[in-house]
């Protein structure tokens, strides 16, 4: 390396800081609650070949495959053919993308006439057309899910800012102001990244910055290989299952064969179920992201950057036509449900190799709840994404009421929805006692939310999982509770499937219940003081404390 160690340290950390500044700009500039409040977006810096160098600390599922997403763009529009004002864009799940709401924008960073890298951002857009506002749970092909943007090049001056591409998008979405605002937030985030990298090029020189980018990736690869080398060699097996596809009750099994061989890991998903007719299919890019995120979380520390170097020692084989590598035009909107089963299958496999580093299954699913209505000639759309209780581990209890590890979204404050959504209101939001699995360390608690509908003609659309199959425990821990969705209409309770939609009436109350995480270790080994604390805080009844942990008198 020609760059001095001091300059390398300064520049590499500056690149990571720039990525985090881009992420902050993206969130603070956003219009929709799904991006501004739930923080369902991400940002990164890439080198001129499209390799991820540094990324903001936001959504793992969106960030891992950014290099995979930009490469089809660069094959069509190489870096040397780009000019000032150009940007690359794609949301195509069958060409490096994930699902249609996640739109990736890549802005070339020019210095002295040449591209030195790319500012990149992705945001989950509230509505991109399709068969239903915000979310079409019954879509049977990708064309019903919204606008599909193939890997493309556009120019800010010619095609955006009132240009033809902007007008095309605005004519095909139901909430154009929010969609346009969030696209502009992505452009703003990329512009910040480009400005900061140019400043570093002016100070250190473009060649130095490019060399540090390359070395930063190589450093991560060395750290990743060293970490993998600490895992015992061997072949390990795991499997998990999605509840169903929304049509039949048959579970959709995902199998993982994980081989650790020296400094490398090979993951093979042979035996996984075929692709299905509903939207739980997982594009290859998402399968890759879930695989990387799980392995990195198990074998490395948080101090190892998540960039292109993480990928190089990890190899993946996914049969074409299975649910983790579907063929077009299969719908993929709910791809996170299968992505979490990838995460769970690999976690289970590696629990045999490094049991002290893995976690029990949490309520590891994305529950997307969309409430929409049409009024005054336009649409109102509210979309929230929920997690549940986190799984316990060898070192502690799982977190209560937190999004799952691949998504990492934040809570949308009730006050924000009260201001922006006059067609419903939240009447209950609470942690659910005893929703978690028991063990030496208990799982995190789940929670529930109740929405009172304030007018007729409101539509509920949902995709979720773990309504049937409970989050499992590890090393003797018990499973957490499963979830459900039901409508309270008068004295009637109407159960809703985990992947469905329902027409609501004024006065209906929609109840969403999210389960807790699995426990770790035998309940007999739990510290009685921790049991007593759960009883005092209302998370555990004295009866259950006595039955499960045998410490009822002390807890009381």
N, C-alpha and C positions, 0 to 999 in steps of 0.2 A: 504494500500500500504506500503510495507516494505522499498522501496526506498525513500530516503529523497527528499523533494520538490525541493531542489537545484539540486540534481543529476538528478531528473526526467526532470526538465526544460532543463538542459544541454544536456542530452541524446536525448530527444524527438526532440529538434531543430537540433541536429546533424544528426539524422536519416533523417529529411526532407532535410537538406543540402546535405547529401549523395545522395538522390534521384535526386536532381537537378544537382549534379556533374555527375551522371550517364547520365542524359539527355544531358548535355553539351558534354560529351565524345562521346555519340551516334552520335550527329549531326556533331561534328568536325572530326570524324573518317570516315564519310560516303563518298561514291563514287558518287552516283547518285544525280542529282539535286533535285529530289523529296524529298529526305531525307536531303541532305546537305544544300540546299537553302530554299526549302519550309518547311522544318522541320516537315515532315509528319512521326512522330515517337514519342515514349514515353518510359519512364522508371519508375520503381518503386521498392520499397523494400516490401517483403512479409514476414510474420512470417512462422514458420514451418508447420502450418496448411493450408497455402495458403491464408491467409487474408491480404489484402492490408494494409500496415502500413503507408507508405509515398510515394508520387509520385512526379515526376518532373512536373513543370508548363508548360506542352506542350499540348497534344491533348485530350480533355475531352472524346470524343467518344471511344478512345482506352483504356483509363485508368479505367473508372468506373467499367468495368466488368472483370478486370484481375483475380480477385479471382474466378469468374465463369469459366474462361478459364483454369486455372491450376487444378481445382478440378477433371475433368475427367482424367488428367494426374496422379494425386496423387492416384486416385482410382485404376489405373493399376500399378503404381509404387510408393508405399508409401515411405515417407521420409526415414524411417529406412532401406530401401533396396537400397538406392542410395550410390554411392561411389565417391571418388574424380575423377574429370574429366567428370562425367556424366552431361548431360543437358536434360531437358524436352522441347518438342517443339510441337506446334500445330498451324494450321490455319483453322481447320475444322469448318465451320459455323454451322454444325449440331451436334457439340460436344463441345460447349462453345466458339467457335471462332466467327469471324465477317464476313469478306469477305476474299477471298483467298490471295490477295496481302499483307494483314496484318498478318505477321508471328510472333507468340509469342514464345520467348525463355526464359526458367526459369533455372537458374543456382543455385544449392544448395550451401549454405554457411556453410562450415564445421568449427567447432572449437572443438579441442580436441576429434576428432573422431565422433562427432554427428552434425546433421543438426540443425542449429539455425534459419534459414530463407532462403529466396531465393532472388537473384538479378533477376529482370525481365525487359525485353525490348520487344518492338514491333516496327516494321518498315514496312512502305508501300514499297514493292519491285516493281521496275519498270516493270519487266516482270517475270512471273512464268509459262510460257507456255500458253496453251489454244489456241483458234481458231484464234487469231489475235494478232499482236505485241502490247504489252502494255495494250490493252483494246479491248474486243470483245463485241461491243454494241448489237449485234444480238443474243448472246448466249441464247439458250432456255433451257439449263440445266447446272448444276454446273460443269459437266465434261468438257464442252467447255470453262470454265473460267480459267482453269489452273490446276496445281498440287495441289492435296488435301493431306495434311499431317495430318493424324489422331493423336490423343494424343500419343506421342512416347517418348522413352528414347534412347539417343545415348551417345557416349563417345567421347570426344575431341581427344584422342590419337588414338582410334581404328577407329572411323567413320568419323572424320573431318580431316583437315590437310592432304588432299590427300586420305582419307579413302573412303569407299563405299558410305556413305550417301552424302558426298560432291560431289563425281563423278556423282552420280545419278542426283542430282539437276543440276549440270553444263551441263549435257547432254540433259536437257529438257527445258532450258531457252534460249532466243534469245540474251541476253546481259550478258554472263556469268561473265565477269570481274566486271561489276557493281553489279550484284547480289551477287557474292562472296564477294566483298568489303563491301557491306551493311550487309551481314550476319556476317562478321568479326567485323564490327562496333558494332553490337549487343553483340557479345561475349566480346568485349572490355569493353563495358558499364557495363555488368554484372560482369566482373572481377573487375572493379573499386569498384562497390558496395560491393562485397564480401570482398575485401581487407580492405575497411574502417570499415565494421562491425566487422571483425576479430580484427582490431586494438582496437575498442571499447570494445570487449570481453576481450582482454588482459588487458585493463585498469580497467574495472569495474566488469568483470566476466560475463560469459554467462547467468547465472540465472538473473542477474540484467538487462541485455539488453532485455531478453525475457519478463521480468516483465514490463519494460517500453513500449515495443511494445504493450503488452496487454492493459496497462493503457492508452496509447495514443489513441487506438481505442475506449476504453470506454469513454474517455474524449470527443471525437468527437460525440459519440452517445448522451452523456448528453447534449452537446451544440445543437445538431440537434433537440432533443426532446423539449428542451426549446424554440427553435425558432419556431417549428411547433405549439407549444401551444399558440403562439401569433397570429396565424391565426384563424379567426372566424370559429367555427365548422359549418359544413353544407355540402350539396352535391351540386357540381358545375359541369357544363357540357361545353364541348368545342369540336369543330371539325375543321378539316383542310383537304385539299385534294391535292394529287399529280396530276399534269396536266393530265397525261395519262400513259399508259404502253409502249408506243412506237409502238403499233400495232393498237389500236383503239383510238378514241378521247375522250373516256369516262373518266371523273375524278375518281380517286381512293380515296374514302372518308375514313378518319380515325377519329374515335369518342373516346372521353375520358370522363369517369365519374370519378370525383375526389371527394372523401369524406374525409373531415378533421374531425377527431374524437380524441379530446384531444391532445395527443402527437404523434399521428400516422396519416399517410395518406394512403388511399387505392385508387388505380387507376385501373379502369376496362375498357378494350378496346372492350367490347361487342358492336356489330353493325358495327365494322370495316369491310371493304370489304375483300373478299377472296383473297388468293394468286393469282398471275398472271403468265403468261408464259414468261415474260421478267425479267430483272435483278433488278427491283426496290423492290423486296421482302426484308424484314428486318429480319435477324436472331434474335432470342429471346435475345441474349446477347446485340445486338445493341439497341433493344427496351428498355431494362433495363438501358443501359447507358444513352440514351436520356432522359428517365424518371427521373433518378437520377439527371442529370445535370440541367434539367429545374427546378425541385423542389428546389434543393440547391441554384440555382441562384436567386430564388425569395424569399425564406424564411430566408436565412442566409447571414451573412457577409462573405467577402473573407477571413477573419481570421480563419474561421473554416476549419481545414484540410479536404481534400477529401480522406477519407480512408474507411475501412470496416464499421466504425461506422455510416457513412452517410446512409448506406443501411438499417440498422436494423429497423428504424421506418417506412419504406416505403414498402408497399405491392402491388403487381401487379398481375392482372389476365388478361391473353391474350388467346383468343380462339385458339385452334390448327387449323391450316389450313387457318387462316386469313393472311393478308399481313404482319402482325407484328410477326407472329409465323409460318412461312411456313414449309411445310414438304418436305423433300428431295425427288427428286433432283432439286428443284426449284433454278434458278440462283439468286444470291444476290449481284452481284458486285456493283450496284448503291444503296446500302442499305441506304446511307446517305440521299437520297431524302425522303424516308419514315421516317427516324429518325427525320428529321427536322419537318415533319408534326406531329409527336408525340410531339416534343418540342412545336410547335405552338398550338396544341389542348389543351395541359395542361396549357400553358400560357394564352390562351383565357378563359379556365375554371376558373383559379385562379384570373383573372382580376376582376371577380365579388366579390371576397373576399378581395383582397388587390390591388386595382387599382393603388395605388401610387407606387407599387413595380414592376409592369410588364412593358414590352416594346411592342411597336407596332411591327407588323411583319416587319422583314427586308427582303432584297432579300436573304432569308434564304434557300439557296440551295447550294449544291456543283456542280459547273460546272467543269467537268473534260474534258480537251482537250488534245487529244493524236495525235501527228504527227509522223509517222513512215515511214521508207523506208528501202530497202535492197540494199546494195552495197558492193563490194569487198568480196562477200561470207559471209557477216555478216549483222546484222541489226543495224539501228540507231533508237532510240526511245526517244521521248521527251514527257513528261507528266506533265501537269500543273493542279493545282486545284485552282479555283477562288471562291470568295464570291461575294460581291456587296456592296450596301449601307445598313447600320445597321438601325434598327428601332429606332424611337424617343421614349422618355420616359417622365415621369412627371418632370424630373429634367434637361433635356437637349436634344439637337439635336442628331440624330444618327451620328455615325462615317461615313466618306466617304470612299468608296473603301476598305473595310476590309473583311477578311474572316469571315464566320458566326460562332456562338459560339461553336458549337460542333466540328468544324474542327480546327479553329485557326491556319491555315497554314500561312506561310509568302510569300511575293512576291518573285518570281524568277527573279533576275536581268536580264535585256536584254543583258548586256555585257557577262554574262555567256553563254546564249544561242547562241550568236554570235560566241563565241569561240568553242562551242561543237557541234553545229548543222549547218552544211554547206548547208543543203538542204532547208532552209527557213531563213527569217529574219523578224524582227519586224519593220514595217514602220510607225506605229502609236500606241500610248498608252496614253489615256487621260481620265480625269474625264468628265462625261456627265452632263452638266447643265440641270436643271429641270427634272432630272430622278427620283427625290425623291417625296414623298408625303408631303403635306403641313399641317400645324397645328400651335398650340401655340409653339410647337417645331417641326421642320421639320425632315424628315428622312435623312439618309446619302445618298450622291450621289453615283450612280453607275459609271461604266467606260466601255470603249471599248478598244479592241486590234485588230490590223490588222497584219496578217502574209502574206508576199509575198513568194510564193512557187518558188524555184529556179531550180527545175528539175522535170521531169516527174516521175510517179510511186511513188508518195507520197500519203499515206492514212491518211485521217482524221477520227478519231473516237471520239464521244462525248457522254457524258450523262449529263443531266442538268434538270432543272425544272423551274417553274415560267415563261415559255414561253407563257402560256395562262392565268393562274390565277395570278392576281397582288397581291403584298404584301399589306395587309390591314392596315388601320390606326386604332387608338384607340381613344375613347372619343371625337369623332368629327373630328379626323384627316383624311386626304384623302390618298388613296393608292399610292404606288410608281409605277413606270413603270415596265412592264414585259420585258423579255429579248428576244434575238433571235441570230441565227447564220446564216450567208449567205455567199455565194461564189460570188465574183466579177470575172466574166470570160468575157473578152472583154467588151461589153456594156450590158451584161446580168447579172442579179442578181438571184442567185439560193438559195432559202430558204432551210435550212436543219432542219430536225426534232430534237427535244431535246434529243432523244435517238436513234442515228443512226450513219452511217458511210458514207464516200464519197471518191471516187478516184479522186485525184487532178492532175492537169497538170501544167507544167512550166508556170509561169505568172499569175496563179490564185492568188487572194487575199482572204484570209479567214478573215471575220469580226466576232468577238464575242462581243455582247453587253450585259452587265449585268445591270439590273435595280437597282433602289434605294429603300430605306426603306420607310415604311409608317409613316405618321405624327401622332402626339399625341396632342389632344385638338383642339379646334376651331381655324382656321386661324385668326379669328377676334381678338384673344387674343395675337397674336405674337407681340413681342417688335418691333416697327417700326425701331429701330436702327439695329436690326438683319436683317430685310428685306433689309435695305439700304446697309448693309455690303455684303449681297449675290449679290445684283445688282452690286456693285463696283467690286466684285471679279469675275464677269462673270458667277456666278452660277444661276442667275435669271434675266430674262429680265424685263425691266421697265414695259412693257405691262402686263406681268403675275403678277408682283408686285402690279399693280393697280387693276387688275381684281380679284385676290385672296385675297390680303391683304388690298386693299384700300389705299395704301400709295405711289402711283406712283410718285406724285410730290416730296415728300420728298426723295424717293429713287433716283430719277433722280438728 
